[in-house]
């Protein structure tokens, strides 16, 4: 709906028509954080059972 409307506001008229696609990438840091968080949760849960 807003895509086809004319750009009357000064801020909108300065923006380009093209949209930049963002690339979501799972990095090595994210995997390390997941592994550490999962291990910490497992250890805490296991110690509550003992």
PQR file of N, CA, C, O and H, with PARSE charges and radii, in Angstrom:
ATOM      1  N   UNK A   1       0.816  -1.174   0.000 -0.4000 1.5000
ATOM      2  CA  UNK A   1       0.000   0.000   0.000 -0.0000 2.0000
ATOM      3  C   UNK A   1       0.871   1.253   0.000  0.5500 1.7000
ATOM      4  O   UNK A   1       0.643   2.167  -0.793 -0.5500 1.4000
ATOM      5  N   UNK A   2       1.863   1.301   0.881 -0.4000 1.5000
ATOM      6  CA  UNK A   2       2.743   2.456   0.933 -0.0000 2.0000
ATOM      7  C   UNK A   2       3.769   2.456  -0.192  0.5500 1.7000
ATOM      8  O   UNK A   2       4.369   3.489  -0.491 -0.5500 1.4000
ATOM      9  H   UNK A   2       2.048   0.558   1.524  0.4000 1.0000
ATOM     10  N   UNK A   3       3.969   1.303  -0.813 -0.4000 1.5000
ATOM     11  CA  UNK A   3       4.950   1.199  -1.876 -0.0000 2.0000
ATOM     12  C   UNK A   3       4.546   2.039  -3.085  0.5500 1.7000
ATOM     13  O   UNK A   3       5.409   2.636  -3.729 -0.5500 1.4000
ATOM     14  H   UNK A   3       3.482   0.464  -0.570  0.4000 1.0000
ATOM     15  N   UNK A   4       3.266   2.099  -3.404 -0.4000 1.5000
ATOM     16  CA  UNK A   4       2.794   2.754  -4.611 -0.0000 2.0000
ATOM     17  C   UNK A   4       2.458   4.235  -4.393  0.5500 1.7000
ATOM     18  O   UNK A   4       2.261   4.967  -5.363 -0.5500 1.4000
ATOM     19  H   UNK A   4       2.565   1.614  -2.881  0.4000 1.0000
ATOM     20  N   UNK A   5       2.390   4.683  -3.142 -0.4000 1.5000
ATOM     21  CA  UNK A   5       2.019   6.073  -2.888 -0.0000 2.0000
ATOM     22  C   UNK A   5       3.186   7.003  -3.224  0.5500 1.7000
ATOM     23  O   UNK A   5       4.347   6.622  -3.076 -0.5500 1.4000
ATOM     24  H   UNK A   5       2.550   4.088  -2.353  0.4000 1.0000
ATOM     25  N   UNK A   6       2.882   8.208  -3.670 -0.4000 1.5000
ATOM     26  CA  UNK A   6       3.960   9.146  -3.991 -0.0000 2.0000
ATOM     27  C   UNK A   6       4.697   9.585  -2.728  0.5500 1.7000
ATOM     28  O   UNK A   6       4.130   9.608  -1.636 -0.5500 1.4000
ATOM     29  H   UNK A   6       1.939   8.517  -3.790  0.4000 1.0000
ATOM     30  N   UNK A   7       5.936   9.923  -2.897 -0.4000 1.5000
ATOM     31  CA  UNK A   7       6.768  10.321  -1.757 -0.0000 2.0000
ATOM     32  C   UNK A   7       6.673  11.830  -1.583  0.5500 1.7000
ATOM     33  O   UNK A   7       7.439  12.577  -2.192 -0.5500 1.4000
ATOM     34  H   UNK A   7       6.396   9.904  -3.784  0.4000 1.0000
ATOM     35  N   UNK A   8       5.750  12.272  -0.768 -0.4000 1.5000
ATOM     36  CA  UNK A   8       5.526  13.701  -0.585 -0.0000 2.0000
ATOM     37  C   UNK A   8       6.356  14.287   0.534  0.5500 1.7000
ATOM     38  O   UNK A   8       6.717  15.463   0.485 -0.5500 1.4000
ATOM     39  H   UNK A   8       5.128  11.665  -0.274  0.4000 1.0000
ATOM     40  N   UNK A   9       6.664  13.495   1.538 -0.4000 1.5000
ATOM     41  CA  UNK A   9       7.441  14.002   2.665 -0.0000 2.0000
ATOM     42  C   UNK A   9       8.904  14.140   2.249  0.5500 1.7000
ATOM     43  O   UNK A   9       9.405  13.296   1.506 -0.5500 1.4000
ATOM     44  H   UNK A   9       6.371  12.540   1.578  0.4000 1.0000
ATOM     45  N   UNK A  10       9.603  15.184   2.709 -0.4000 1.5000
ATOM     46  CA  UNK A  10      10.998  15.388   2.305 -0.0000 2.0000
ATOM     47  C   UNK A  10      11.922  14.229   2.676  0.5500 1.7000
ATOM     48  O   UNK A  10      12.823  13.881   1.913 -0.5500 1.4000
ATOM     49  H   UNK A  10       9.195  15.870   3.312  0.4000 1.0000
ATOM     50  N   UNK A  11      11.702  13.646   3.826 -0.4000 1.5000
ATOM     51  CA  UNK A  11      12.549  12.525   4.232 -0.0000 2.0000
ATOM     52  C   UNK A  11      12.332  11.315   3.335  0.5500 1.7000
ATOM     53  O   UNK A  11      13.282  10.613   2.987 -0.5500 1.4000
ATOM     54  H   UNK A  11      10.970  13.930   4.446  0.4000 1.0000
ATOM     55  N   UNK A  12      11.080  11.075   2.963 -0.4000 1.5000
ATOM     56  CA  UNK A  12      10.788   9.937   2.086 -0.0000 2.0000
ATOM     57  C   UNK A  12      11.306  10.162   0.676  0.5500 1.7000
ATOM     58  O   UNK A  12      11.710   9.214   0.003 -0.5500 1.4000
ATOM     59  H   UNK A  12      10.308  11.645   3.246  0.4000 1.0000
ATOM     60  N   UNK A  13      11.297  11.396   0.230 -0.4000 1.5000
ATOM     61  CA  UNK A  13      11.768  11.669  -1.125 -0.0000 2.0000
ATOM     62  C   UNK A  13      13.277  11.490  -1.240  0.5500 1.7000
ATOM     63  O   UNK A  13      13.785  11.233  -2.331 -0.5500 1.4000
ATOM     64  H   UNK A  13      10.968  12.166   0.777  0.4000 1.0000
ATOM     65  N   UNK A  14      14.000  11.623  -0.130 -0.4000 1.5000
ATOM     66  CA  UNK A  14      15.457  11.426  -0.153 -0.0000 2.0000
ATOM     67  C   UNK A  14      15.847   9.953  -0.174  0.5500 1.7000
ATOM     68  O   UNK A  14      16.950   9.613  -0.603 -0.5500 1.4000
ATOM     69  H   UNK A  14      13.587  11.833   0.756  0.4000 1.0000
ATOM     70  N   UNK A  15      14.961   9.080   0.282 -0.4000 1.5000
ATOM     71  CA  UNK A  15      15.270   7.654   0.322 -0.0000 2.0000
ATOM     72  C   UNK A  15      15.234   7.064  -1.080  0.5500 1.7000
ATOM     73  O   UNK A  15      14.475   7.511  -1.940 -0.5500 1.4000
ATOM     74  H   UNK A  15      14.065   9.356   0.631  0.4000 1.0000
ATOM     75  N   UNK A  16      16.047   6.076  -1.289 -0.4000 1.5000
ATOM     76  CA  UNK A  16      16.049   5.423  -2.593 -0.0000 2.0000
ATOM     77  C   UNK A  16      14.917   4.405  -2.672  0.5500 1.7000
ATOM     78  O   UNK A  16      14.386   3.970  -1.650 -0.5500 1.4000
ATOM     79  H   UNK A  16      16.663   5.713  -0.590  0.4000 1.0000
ATOM     80  N   UNK A  17      14.562   4.039  -3.875 -0.4000 1.5000
ATOM     81  CA  UNK A  17      13.492   3.067  -4.099 -0.0000 2.0000
ATOM     82  C   UNK A  17      13.969   1.648  -3.825  0.5500 1.7000
ATOM     83  O   UNK A  17      13.162   0.768  -3.524 -0.5500 1.4000
ATOM     84  H   UNK A  17      14.993   4.392  -4.705  0.4000 1.0000
ATOM     85  N   UNK A  18      15.262   1.423  -3.926 -0.4000 1.5000
ATOM     86  CA  UNK A  18      15.789   0.074  -3.778 -0.0000 2.0000
ATOM     87  C   UNK A  18      15.822  -0.336  -2.313  0.5500 1.7000
ATOM     88  O   UNK A  18      16.083   0.473  -1.422 -0.5500 1.4000
ATOM     89  H   UNK A  18      15.917   2.137  -4.171  0.4000 1.0000
ATOM     90  N   UNK A  19      15.554  -1.588  -2.097 -0.4000 1.5000
ATOM     91  CA  UNK A  19      15.629  -2.139  -0.751 -0.0000 2.0000
ATOM     92  C   UNK A  19      16.828  -3.064  -0.669  0.5500 1.7000
ATOM     93  O   UNK A  19      17.100  -3.845  -1.580 -0.5500 1.4000
ATOM     94  H   UNK A  19      15.342  -2.245  -2.820  0.4000 1.0000
ATOM     95  N   UNK A  20      17.526  -2.960   0.429 -0.4000 1.5000
ATOM     96  CA  UNK A  20      18.696  -3.803   0.641 -0.0000 2.0000
ATOM     97  C   UNK A  20      18.269  -5.001   1.468  0.5500 1.7000
ATOM     98  O   UNK A  20      17.694  -4.853   2.547 -0.5500 1.4000
ATOM     99  H   UNK A  20      17.305  -2.325   1.169  0.4000 1.0000
ATOM    100  N   UNK A  21      18.553  -6.185   0.957 -0.4000 1.5000
ATOM    101  CA  UNK A  21      18.204  -7.402   1.684 -0.0000 2.0000
ATOM    102  C   UNK A  21      19.304  -7.704   2.697  0.5500 1.7000
ATOM    103  O   UNK A  21      20.492  -7.662   2.381 -0.5500 1.4000
ATOM    104  H   UNK A  21      19.020  -6.306   0.081  0.4000 1.0000
ATOM    105  N   UNK A  22      18.888  -8.004   3.898 -0.4000 1.5000
ATOM    106  CA  UNK A  22      19.850  -8.354   4.928 -0.0000 2.0000
ATOM    107  C   UNK A  22      20.075  -9.857   4.913  0.5500 1.7000
ATOM    108  O   UNK A  22      19.144 -10.635   4.705 -0.5500 1.4000
ATOM    109  H   UNK A  22      17.922  -8.038   4.155  0.4000 1.0000
ATOM    110  N   UNK A  23      21.277 -10.240   5.128 -0.4000 1.5000
ATOM    111  CA  UNK A  23      21.639 -11.646   5.131 -0.0000 2.0000
ATOM    112  C   UNK A  23      21.858 -12.062   6.577  0.5500 1.7000
ATOM    113  O   UNK A  23      22.709 -11.515   7.278 -0.5500 1.4000
ATOM    114  H   UNK A  23      22.033  -9.608   5.297  0.4000 1.0000
ATOM    115  N   UNK A  24      21.074 -13.040   7.006 -0.4000 1.5000
ATOM    116  CA  UNK A  24      21.213 -13.558   8.359 -0.0000 2.0000
ATOM    117  C   UNK A  24      22.181 -14.723   8.299  0.5500 1.7000
ATOM    118  O   UNK A  24      21.970 -15.696   7.575 -0.5500 1.4000
ATOM    119  H   UNK A  24      20.382 -13.484   6.436  0.4000 1.0000
ATOM    120  N   UNK A  25      23.234 -14.605   9.067 -0.4000 1.5000
ATOM    121  CA  UNK A  25      24.270 -15.628   9.023 -0.0000 2.0000
ATOM    122  C   UNK A  25      24.546 -16.122  10.440  0.5500 1.7000
ATOM    123  O   UNK A  25      24.726 -15.335  11.369 -0.5500 1.4000
ATOM    124  H   UNK A  25      23.406 -13.815   9.655  0.4000 1.0000
ATOM    125  N   UNK A  26      24.572 -17.426  10.575 -0.4000 1.5000
ATOM    126  CA  UNK A  26      24.900 -18.020  11.866 -0.0000 2.0000
ATOM    127  C   UNK A  26      26.402 -18.196  11.900  0.5500 1.7000
ATOM    128  O   UNK A  26      26.968 -18.996  11.155 -0.5500 1.4000
ATOM    129  H   UNK A  26      24.426 -18.064   9.820  0.4000 1.0000
ATOM    130  N   UNK A  27      27.032 -17.446  12.765 -0.4000 1.5000
ATOM    131  CA  UNK A  27      28.483 -17.488  12.838 -0.0000 2.0000
ATOM    132  C   UNK A  27      28.969 -18.500  13.842  0.5500 1.7000
ATOM    133  O   UNK A  27      28.189 -19.154  14.535 -0.5500 1.4000
ATOM    134  H   UNK A  27      26.572 -16.795  13.370  0.4000 1.0000
ATOM    135  N   UNK A  28      30.262 -18.611  13.902 -0.4000 1.5000
ATOM    136  CA  UNK A  28      30.881 -19.539  14.844 -0.0000 2.0000
ATOM    137  C   UNK A  28      30.647 -19.083  16.279  0.5500 1.7000
ATOM    138  O   UNK A  28      30.518 -19.909  17.183 -0.5500 1.4000
ATOM    139  H   UNK A  28      30.896 -18.080  13.340  0.4000 1.0000
ATOM    140  N   UNK A  29      30.592 -17.771  16.489 -0.4000 1.5000
ATOM    141  CA  UNK A  29      30.346 -17.251  17.834 -0.0000 2.0000
ATOM    142  C   UNK A  29      28.963 -17.626  18.332  0.5500 1.7000
ATOM    143  O   UNK A  29      28.782 -17.918  19.515 -0.5500 1.4000
ATOM    144  H   UNK A  29      30.696 -17.100  15.755  0.4000 1.0000
ATOM    145  N   UNK A  30      27.985 -17.620  17.432 -0.4000 1.5000
ATOM    146  CA  UNK A  30      26.629 -18.002  17.828 -0.0000 2.0000
ATOM    147  C   UNK A  30      26.561 -19.463  18.235  0.5500 1.7000
ATOM    148  O   UNK A  30      25.867 -19.808  19.191 -0.5500 1.4000
ATOM    149  H   UNK A  30      28.133 -17.383  16.472  0.4000 1.0000
ATOM    150  N   UNK A  31      27.264 -20.313  17.528 -0.4000 1.5000
ATOM    151  CA  UNK A  31      27.265 -21.732  17.876 -0.0000 2.0000
ATOM    152  C   UNK A  31      27.973 -21.985  19.201  0.5500 1.7000
ATOM    153  O   UNK A  31      27.541 -22.823  19.993 -0.5500 1.4000
ATOM    154  H   UNK A  31      27.828 -20.032  16.751  0.4000 1.0000
ATOM    155  N   UNK A  32      29.058 -21.260  19.438 -0.4000 1.5000
ATOM    156  CA  UNK A  32      29.759 -21.398  20.716 -0.0000 2.0000
ATOM    157  C   UNK A  32      28.881 -20.926  21.871  0.5500 1.7000
ATOM    158  O   UNK A  32      28.844 -21.560  22.926 -0.5500 1.4000
ATOM    159  H   UNK A  32      29.409 -20.579  18.794  0.4000 1.0000
ATOM    160  N   UNK A  33      28.176 -19.816  21.675 -0.4000 1.5000
ATOM    161  CA  UNK A  33      27.280 -19.308  22.719 -0.0000 2.0000
ATOM    162  C   UNK A  33      26.156 -20.300  22.992  0.5500 1.7000
ATOM    163  O   UNK A  33      25.786 -20.513  24.146 -0.5500 1.4000
ATOM    164  H   UNK A  33      28.205 -19.301  20.818  0.4000 1.0000
ATOM    165  N   UNK A  34      25.609 -20.908  21.944 -0.4000 1.5000
ATOM    166  CA  UNK A  34      24.562 -21.900  22.136 -0.0000 2.0000
ATOM    167  C   UNK A  34      25.084 -23.105  22.905  0.5500 1.7000
ATOM    168  O   UNK A  34      24.407 -23.609  23.801 -0.5500 1.4000
ATOM    169  H   UNK A  34      25.910 -20.736  21.006  0.4000 1.0000
ATOM    170  N   UNK A  35      26.282 -23.571  22.562 -0.4000 1.5000
ATOM    171  CA  UNK A  35      26.854 -24.740  23.239 -0.0000 2.0000
ATOM    172  C   UNK A  35      27.109 -24.452  24.713  0.5500 1.7000
ATOM    173  O   UNK A  35      26.812 -25.284  25.570 -0.5500 1.4000
ATOM    174  H   UNK A  35      26.831 -23.162  21.834  0.4000 1.0000
ATOM    175  N   UNK A  36      27.653 -23.291  25.007 -0.4000 1.5000
ATOM    176  CA  UNK A  36      27.930 -22.938  26.402 -0.0000 2.0000
ATOM    177  C   UNK A  36      26.628 -22.775  27.181  0.5500 1.7000
ATOM    178  O   UNK A  36      26.527 -23.234  28.319 -0.5500 1.4000
ATOM    179  H   UNK A  36      27.894 -22.615  24.310  0.4000 1.0000
ATOM    180  N   UNK A  37      25.643 -22.134  26.586 -0.4000 1.5000
ATOM    181  CA  UNK A  37      24.359 -21.938  27.267 -0.0000 2.0000
ATOM    182  C   UNK A  37      23.655 -23.267  27.512  0.5500 1.7000
ATOM    183  O   UNK A  37      23.100 -23.491  28.588 -0.5500 1.4000
ATOM    184  H   UNK A  37      25.725 -21.762  25.662  0.4000 1.0000
ATOM    185  N   UNK A  38      23.678 -24.144  26.520 -0.4000 1.5000
ATOM    186  CA  UNK A  38      23.040 -25.447  26.675 -0.0000 2.0000
ATOM    187  C   UNK A  38      23.731 -26.258  27.763  0.5500 1.7000
ATOM    188  O   UNK A  38      23.069 -26.898  28.580 -0.5500 1.4000
ATOM    189  H   UNK A  38      24.129 -23.963  25.646  0.4000 1.0000
ATOM    190  N   UNK A  39      25.064 -26.233  27.775 -0.4000 1.5000
ATOM    191  CA  UNK A  39      25.818 -26.966  28.799 -0.0000 2.0000
ATOM    192  C   UNK A  39      25.549 -26.409  30.191  0.5500 1.7000
ATOM    193  O   UNK A  39      25.375 -27.170  31.143 -0.5500 1.4000
ATOM    194  H   UNK A  39      25.602 -25.713  27.111  0.4000 1.0000
ATOM    195  N   UNK A  40      25.515 -25.082  30.316 -0.4000 1.5000
ATOM    196  CA  UNK A  40      25.251 -24.468  31.625 -0.0000 2.0000
ATOM    197  C   UNK A  40      23.848 -24.809  32.113  0.5500 1.7000
ATOM    198  O   UNK A  40      23.657 -25.097  33.295 -0.5500 1.4000
ATOM    199  H   UNK A  40      25.656 -24.464  29.543  0.4000 1.0000
ATOM    200  N   UNK A  41      22.874 -24.779  31.224 -0.4000 1.5000
ATOM    201  CA  UNK A  41      21.515 -25.143  31.607 -0.0000 2.0000
ATOM    202  C   UNK A  41      21.445 -26.599  32.030  0.5500 1.7000
ATOM    203  O   UNK A  41      20.791 -26.922  33.021 -0.5500 1.4000
ATOM    204  H   UNK A  41      23.030 -24.546  30.264  0.4000 1.0000
ATOM    205  N   UNK A  42      22.108 -27.481  31.294 -0.4000 1.5000
ATOM    206  CA  UNK A  42      22.100 -28.898  31.638 -0.0000 2.0000
ATOM    207  C   UNK A  42      22.730 -29.138  33.005  0.5500 1.7000
ATOM    208  O   UNK A  42      22.207 -29.916  33.803 -0.5500 1.4000
ATOM    209  H   UNK A  42      22.639 -27.218  30.489  0.4000 1.0000
ATOM    210  N   UNK A  43      23.851 -28.474  33.278 -0.4000 1.5000
ATOM    211  CA  UNK A  43      24.530 -28.647  34.564 -0.0000 2.0000
ATOM    212  C   UNK A  43      23.646 -28.136  35.710  0.5500 1.7000
ATOM    213  O   UNK A  43      23.526 -28.799  36.740 -0.5500 1.4000
ATOM    214  H   UNK A  43      24.276 -27.842  32.630  0.4000 1.0000
ATOM    215  N   UNK A  44      23.033 -26.972  35.537 -0.4000 1.5000
ATOM    216  CA  UNK A  44      22.157 -26.427  36.582 -0.0000 2.0000
ATOM    217  C   UNK A  44      20.950 -27.333  36.811  0.5500 1.7000
ATOM    218  O   UNK A  44      20.597 -27.604  37.959 -0.5500 1.4000
ATOM    219  H   UNK A  44      23.130 -26.433  34.701  0.4000 1.0000
ATOM    220  N   UNK A  45      20.320 -27.798  35.755 -0.4000 1.5000
ATOM    221  CA  UNK A  45      19.164 -28.666  35.875 -0.0000 2.0000
ATOM    222  C   UNK A  45      19.546 -29.986  36.535  0.5500 1.7000
ATOM    223  O   UNK A  45      18.796 -30.507  37.360 -0.5500 1.4000
ATOM    224  H   UNK A  45      20.607 -27.578  34.823  0.4000 1.0000
ATOM    225  N   UNK A  46      20.702 -30.525  36.179 -0.4000 1.5000
ATOM    226  CA  UNK A  46      21.159 -31.794  36.745 -0.0000 2.0000
ATOM    227  C   UNK A  46      21.464 -31.660  38.233  0.5500 1.7000
ATOM    228  O   UNK A  46      21.159 -32.563  39.012 -0.5500 1.4000
ATOM    229  H   UNK A  46      21.311 -30.101  35.509  0.4000 1.0000
ATOM    230  N   UNK A  47      22.067 -30.532  38.636 -0.4000 1.5000
ATOM    231  CA  UNK A  47      22.380 -30.356  40.064 -0.0000 2.0000
ATOM    232  C   UNK A  47      21.123 -30.143  40.897  0.5500 1.7000
ATOM    233  O   UNK A  47      21.114 -30.483  42.081 -0.5500 1.4000
ATOM    234  H   UNK A  47      22.315 -29.798  38.003  0.4000 1.0000
ATOM    235  N   UNK A  48      20.066 -29.593  40.317 -0.4000 1.5000
ATOM    236  CA  UNK A  48      18.808 -29.468  41.059 -0.0000 2.0000
ATOM    237  C   UNK A  48      18.169 -30.833  41.291  0.5500 1.7000
ATOM    238  O   UNK A  48      17.462 -31.021  42.282 -0.5500 1.4000
ATOM    239  H   UNK A  48      20.073 -29.317  39.356  0.4000 1.0000
ATOM    240  N   UNK A  49      18.405 -31.779  40.402 -0.4000 1.5000
ATOM    241  CA  UNK A  49      17.841 -33.103  40.568 -0.0000 2.0000
ATOM    242  C   UNK A  49      18.591 -33.908  41.623  0.5500 1.7000
ATOM    243  O   UNK A  49      18.011 -34.789  42.257 -0.5500 1.4000
ATOM    244  H   UNK A  49      18.979 -31.626  39.597  0.4000 1.0000
ATOM    245  N   UNK A  50      19.853 -33.620  41.813 -0.4000 1.5000
ATOM    246  CA  UNK A  50      20.637 -34.366  42.797 -0.0000 2.0000
ATOM    247  C   UNK A  50      20.399 -33.842  44.139  0.5500 1.7000
ATOM    248  O   UNK A  50      20.971 -34.342  45.108 -0.5500 1.4000
ATOM    249  H   UNK A  50      20.325 -32.904  41.298  0.4000 1.0000
TER
END
